[in-house]
Amino acid sequence: MAISGILVHCLKDDLKRVEQQVTSMEELTTYGIHEDAYVVAVVESPSDLIEKVVKKISGLDGVLTIYTTYLTIEDEIDEDGKLTTNLSATQHMKMEPRLDD
């Protein structure tokens, strides 16, 4: 299961309506409105479905864009460090981490 924190950016006039629509989505938990411009939410979904959830939200009338603030997929990585889902960023995830001295 992937967990991702997101900010759904809307115009002030659309915030309440968008918040209600986002709140009704099964994969999401909302945490209110921030700075009269963002609906704060957390998506909990298998990582290969996160993109579909984000597209669903971005298709709502009044949504300007969506910002990812946090993403974890730790429980979808096996003991060899390989993803157990069809995450589109698989090649990126295979890159060796860079450690700057």
N, CA, C and O of each residue as an XYZ file, in Angstrom:
404
protein
N       0.852     -1.180      0.000
C       0.000      0.000      0.000
C       0.894      1.237      0.000
O       1.792      1.364      0.833
N       0.647      2.132     -0.922
C       1.363      3.402     -0.958
C       0.565      4.423     -0.151
O      -0.665      4.391     -0.112
N       1.291      5.312      0.481
C       0.668      6.407      1.221
C       1.269      7.688      0.689
O       2.490      7.848      0.673
N       0.411      8.608      0.249
C       0.884      9.855     -0.340
C       0.095     11.033      0.211
O      -1.136     11.037      0.193
N       0.821     12.030      0.699
C       0.196     13.274      1.112
C       0.097     14.179     -0.102
O       1.057     14.311     -0.861
N      -1.065     14.806     -0.292
C      -1.248     15.693     -1.446
C      -1.931     16.993     -1.041
O      -2.661     17.058     -0.052
N      -1.674     18.013     -1.830
C      -2.395     19.281     -1.741
C      -3.137     19.458     -3.054
O      -2.525     19.456     -4.122
N      -4.443     19.610     -2.980
C      -5.268     19.823     -4.163
C      -5.511     21.330     -4.265
O      -6.249     21.903     -3.463
N      -4.887     21.963     -5.254
C      -4.944     23.418     -5.409
C      -6.205     23.813     -6.172
O      -6.472     23.304     -7.261
N      -6.975     24.725     -5.586
C      -8.231     25.192     -6.171
C      -8.350     26.702     -5.995
O      -7.661     27.302     -5.170
N      -9.225     27.296     -6.776
C      -9.597     28.686     -6.520
C     -10.486     28.713     -5.283
O     -11.188     27.746     -4.989
N     -10.450     29.822     -4.568
C     -11.178     29.937     -3.302
C     -12.665     29.610     -3.460
O     -13.259     28.980     -2.585
N     -13.260     30.034     -4.563
C     -14.695     29.797     -4.782
C     -15.030     28.311     -4.962
O     -16.177     27.912     -4.764
N     -14.059     27.504     -5.329
C     -14.293     26.080     -5.589
C     -13.902     25.170     -4.432
O     -14.197     23.975     -4.466
N     -13.248     25.705     -3.417
C     -12.659     24.881     -2.349
C     -13.654     23.967     -1.643
O     -13.410     22.765     -1.533
N     -14.743     24.500     -1.174
C     -15.697     23.694     -0.395
C     -16.273     22.555     -1.241
O     -16.383     21.422     -0.771
N     -16.634     22.857     -2.473
C     -17.198     21.837     -3.350
C     -16.171     20.747     -3.650
O     -16.489     19.560     -3.591
N     -14.929     21.154     -3.973
C     -13.873     20.182     -4.253
C     -13.575     19.364     -3.001
O     -13.393     18.150     -3.089
N     -13.524     20.004     -1.851
C     -13.274     19.272     -0.600
C     -14.337     18.200     -0.379
O     -14.014     17.081      0.017
N     -15.594     18.532     -0.630
C     -16.671     17.552     -0.455
C     -16.516     16.375     -1.414
O     -16.741     15.225     -1.037
N     -16.129     16.671     -2.661
C     -15.951     15.602     -3.640
C     -14.756     14.718     -3.281
O     -14.834     13.495     -3.392
N     -13.672     15.323     -2.857
C     -12.482     14.561     -2.480
C     -12.773     13.715     -1.238
O     -12.348     12.563     -1.153
N     -13.492     14.286     -0.288
C     -13.846     13.568      0.934
C     -14.670     12.317      0.628
O     -14.569     11.319      1.343
N     -15.475     12.364     -0.419
C     -16.328     11.219     -0.756
C     -15.572     10.084     -1.451
O     -16.125      9.001     -1.642
N     -14.312     10.323     -1.833
C     -13.534      9.285     -2.506
C     -12.985      8.294     -1.477
O     -12.377      8.686     -0.481
N     -13.208      7.028     -1.733
C     -12.872      5.960     -0.799
C     -11.385      5.894     -0.444
O     -11.036      5.573      0.692
N     -10.502      6.196     -1.409
C      -9.060      6.053     -1.203
C      -8.443      7.217     -0.441
O      -7.252      7.184     -0.131
N      -9.225      8.240     -0.135
C      -8.694      9.481      0.420
C      -9.211      9.783      1.813
O     -10.340      9.448      2.171
N      -8.353     10.426      2.585
C      -8.739     11.017      3.865
C      -8.382     12.487      3.755
O      -7.253     12.824      3.401
N      -9.323     13.361      4.054
C      -9.050     14.798      3.956
C      -8.784     15.376      5.342
O      -9.260     14.869      6.358
N      -8.006     16.456      5.342
C      -7.612     17.115      6.592
C      -7.879     18.611      6.543
O      -7.165     19.399      7.161
N      -8.917     18.997      5.800
C      -9.325     20.385      5.780
C      -8.710     21.198      4.663
O      -8.141     20.675      3.705
N      -8.852     22.506      4.831
C      -8.408     23.479      3.828
C      -7.236     24.261      4.400
O      -7.238     24.642      5.571
N      -6.237     24.494      3.558
C      -5.028     25.207      3.967
C      -4.883     26.477      3.136
O      -4.950     26.439      1.907
N      -4.687     27.595      3.815
C      -4.425     28.903      3.199
C      -5.449     29.299      2.139
O      -5.095     29.950      1.156
N      -6.701     28.919      2.323
C      -7.778     29.252      1.387
C      -7.438     28.926     -0.064
O      -7.897     29.610     -0.979
N      -6.625     27.868     -0.279
C      -6.243     27.519     -1.637
C      -6.056     26.024     -1.865
O      -6.019     25.580     -3.013
N      -5.937     25.235     -0.792
C      -5.592     23.824     -0.938
C      -6.488     22.938     -0.074
O      -6.790     23.268      1.072
N      -6.905     21.812     -0.644
C      -7.525     20.748      0.135
C      -6.382     19.800      0.495
O      -5.669     19.316     -0.383
N      -6.216     19.541      1.781
C      -5.144     18.666      2.266
C      -5.711     17.254      2.365
O      -6.752     17.033      2.983
N      -5.004     16.289      1.742
C      -5.515     14.925      1.740
C      -4.373     13.920      1.767
O      -3.227     14.236      1.446
N      -4.724     12.696      2.162
C      -3.797     11.567      2.118
C      -4.463     10.476      1.287
O      -5.620     10.120      1.509
N      -3.698      9.951      0.317
C      -4.163      8.856     -0.533
C      -3.544      7.567      0.006
O      -2.336      7.507      0.236
N      -4.362      6.545      0.206
C      -3.870      5.225      0.579
C      -4.382      4.245     -0.459
O      -5.574      3.948     -0.532
N      -3.439      3.746     -1.267
C      -3.814      2.906     -2.394
C      -2.586      2.126     -2.843
O      -1.463      2.570     -2.604
N      -2.767      0.977     -3.487
C      -1.596      0.329     -4.071
C      -0.890      1.313     -5.009
O      -1.547      2.078     -5.714
N       0.430      1.293     -5.017
C       1.187      2.302     -5.757
C       0.858      2.321     -7.240
O       0.907      3.383     -7.861
N       0.525      1.178     -7.824
C       0.211      1.183     -9.244
C      -1.159      1.791     -9.540
O      -1.526      1.942    -10.706
N      -1.917      2.141     -8.505
C      -3.212      2.801     -8.700
C      -3.189      4.277     -8.292
O      -4.161      4.992     -8.534
N      -2.097      4.746     -7.678
C      -2.016      6.140     -7.220
C      -2.243      7.103     -8.381
O      -2.973      8.085     -8.241
N      -1.628      6.829     -9.515
C      -1.769      7.717    -10.670
C      -3.233      7.836    -11.102
O      -3.676      8.922    -11.475
N      -3.978      6.746    -11.057
C      -5.398      6.780    -11.416
C      -6.187      7.648    -10.432
O      -7.073      8.401    -10.836
N      -5.865      7.541     -9.156
C      -6.550      8.346     -8.142
C      -6.269      9.833     -8.378
O      -7.178     10.661     -8.316
N      -5.004     10.162     -8.650
C      -4.630     11.560     -8.888
C      -5.323     12.089    -10.147
O      -5.782     13.232    -10.156
N      -5.408     11.289    -11.200
C      -6.111     11.710    -12.424
C      -7.592     11.942    -12.140
O      -8.197     12.876    -12.666
N      -8.160     11.089    -11.311
C      -9.573     11.230    -10.926
C      -9.796     12.573    -10.213
O     -10.763     13.280    -10.495
N      -8.896     12.912     -9.295
C      -9.001     14.184     -8.567
C      -8.777     15.354     -9.511
O      -9.522     16.334     -9.475
N      -7.760     15.261    -10.353
C      -7.448     16.388    -11.245
C      -8.552     16.630    -12.265
O      -8.648     17.720    -12.830
N      -9.388     15.622    -12.504
C     -10.508     15.786    -13.419
C     -11.710     16.484    -12.807
O     -12.665     16.804    -13.515
N     -11.677     16.724    -11.506
C     -12.794     17.408    -10.848
C     -12.833     18.872    -11.280
O     -11.793     19.523    -11.390
N     -14.011     19.374    -11.518
C     -14.180     20.775    -11.883
C     -13.689     21.669    -10.748
O     -14.105     21.508     -9.600
N     -12.815     22.599    -11.067
C     -12.306     23.532    -10.077
C     -10.903     23.224     -9.579
O     -10.292     24.054     -8.906
N     -10.384     22.043     -9.898
C      -9.028     21.673     -9.475
C      -8.023     22.273    -10.454
O      -8.104     22.045    -11.660
N      -7.070     23.048     -9.917
C      -6.036     23.657    -10.751
C      -4.866     22.703    -10.949
O      -4.412     22.505    -12.075
N      -4.380     22.116     -9.871
C      -3.286     21.146     -9.927
C      -3.212     20.400     -8.606
O      -3.895     20.749     -7.643
N      -2.379     19.374     -8.569
C      -2.191     18.577     -7.362
C      -0.700     18.505     -7.080
O       0.100     18.225     -7.972
N      -0.336     18.760     -5.836
C       1.055     18.685     -5.402
C       1.230     17.494     -4.478
O       0.437     17.294     -3.558
N       2.271     16.700     -4.723
C       2.613     15.608     -3.825
C       3.519     16.156     -2.739
O       4.530     16.791     -3.040
N       3.176     15.922     -1.487
C       4.002     16.402     -0.385
C       4.780     15.278      0.292
O       5.773     15.522      0.977
N       4.318     14.044      0.093
C       4.946     12.896      0.751
C       4.529     11.643      0.005
O       3.392     11.544     -0.456
N       5.432     10.689     -0.117
C       5.097      9.405     -0.733
C       5.955      8.316     -0.114
O       7.175      8.452     -0.025
N       5.317      7.234      0.313
C       6.057      6.074      0.803
C       5.462      4.816      0.194
O       4.245      4.682      0.059
N       6.348      3.898     -0.170
C       5.919      2.610     -0.720
C       6.682      1.475     -0.049
O       6.799      0.384     -0.606
N       7.194      1.729      1.131
C       8.068      0.768      1.814
C       7.493     -0.632      1.899
O       8.228     -1.606      1.738
N       6.198     -0.759      2.148
C       5.644     -2.106      2.299
C       5.430     -2.808      0.961
O       4.954     -3.943      0.935
N       5.773     -2.153     -0.153
C       5.668     -2.766     -1.475
C       7.046     -3.134     -2.034
O       7.171     -3.438     -3.220
N       8.058     -3.107     -1.203
C       9.412     -3.455     -1.626
C       9.787     -4.766     -0.942
O       9.690     -4.896      0.279
N      10.222     -5.744     -1.756
C      10.576     -7.038     -1.169
C      11.969     -6.996     -0.548
O      12.633     -5.960     -0.566
N      12.406     -8.123     -0.001
C      13.686     -8.163      0.703
C      14.887     -7.931     -0.212
O      15.982     -7.639      0.268
N      14.689     -8.060     -1.535
C      15.761     -7.775     -2.497
C      15.740     -6.327     -2.971
O      16.549     -5.942     -3.815
N      14.829     -5.527     -2.442
C      14.742     -4.126     -2.831
C      13.947     -3.888     -4.100
O      14.022     -2.806     -4.683
N      13.189     -4.879     -4.536
C      12.402     -4.749     -5.761
C      10.947     -4.460     -5.417
O      10.409     -4.957     -4.428
N      10.326     -3.636     -6.268
C       8.912     -3.336     -6.077
C       8.065     -4.545     -6.404
O       8.383     -5.309     -7.315
N       6.996     -4.715     -5.667
C       6.100     -5.840     -5.900
C       4.865     -5.429     -6.686
O       3.920     -6.209     -6.803
N       4.859     -4.203     -7.233
C       3.738     -3.711     -8.032
C       4.257     -3.236     -9.381
O       5.461     -3.267     -9.633
N       3.360     -2.800    -10.241
C       3.716     -2.290    -11.561
C       3.833     -0.772    -11.544
O       3.263     -0.105    -12.408
N       4.536     -0.232    -10.611
C       4.719      1.212    -10.494
C       5.418      1.738    -11.729
O       6.432      1.169    -12.135
N       4.924      2.795    -12.342
C       5.503      3.324    -13.564
C       6.908      3.873    -13.358
O       7.641      4.048    -14.332
N       7.296      4.144    -12.144
C       8.622      4.688    -11.869
C       9.616      3.593    -11.509
O      10.632      3.867    -10.871
N       9.339      2.362    -11.908
C      10.185      1.234    -11.529
C      11.645      1.462    -11.907
O      12.535      1.214    -11.094
N      11.902      1.921    -13.102
C      13.285      2.137    -13.522
C      13.973      3.164    -12.635
O      15.142      3.002    -12.284
N      13.267      4.200    -12.279
C      13.841      5.225    -11.398
C      14.165      4.637    -10.030
O      15.189      4.970     -9.433
N      13.312      3.783     -9.547
C      13.507      3.213     -8.222
C      14.694      2.250     -8.179
O      15.230      1.985     -7.103
N      15.111      1.724     -9.332
C      16.236      0.798     -9.382
C      17.584      1.512     -9.311
O      18.616      0.870     -9.120
N      17.581      2.819     -9.461
C      18.822      3.569     -9.429
C      19.460      3.477     -8.049
O      18.769      3.507     -7.031
N      20.769      3.366     -8.026
C      21.492      3.336     -6.761
C      21.405      4.711     -6.094
O      21.525      5.734     -6.769
N      21.200      4.741     -4.793
C      21.159      6.042     -4.111
C      22.532      6.718     -4.142
O      23.569      6.060     -4.050
N      22.512      8.038     -4.273
C      23.756      8.820     -4.233
C      23.954      9.342     -2.837
O      23.054      9.947     -2.254
N      25.107      9.115     -2.312
C      25.440      9.638     -0.992
C      26.474     10.722     -1.171
O      27.604     10.444     -1.573
N      26.105     11.953     -0.881
C      27.037     13.074     -0.979
C      27.827     13.190      0.308
O      27.263     13.140      1.401
N      29.148     13.346      0.174
C      30.004     13.477      1.363
C      30.015     14.895      1.865
O      30.680     15.193      2.857
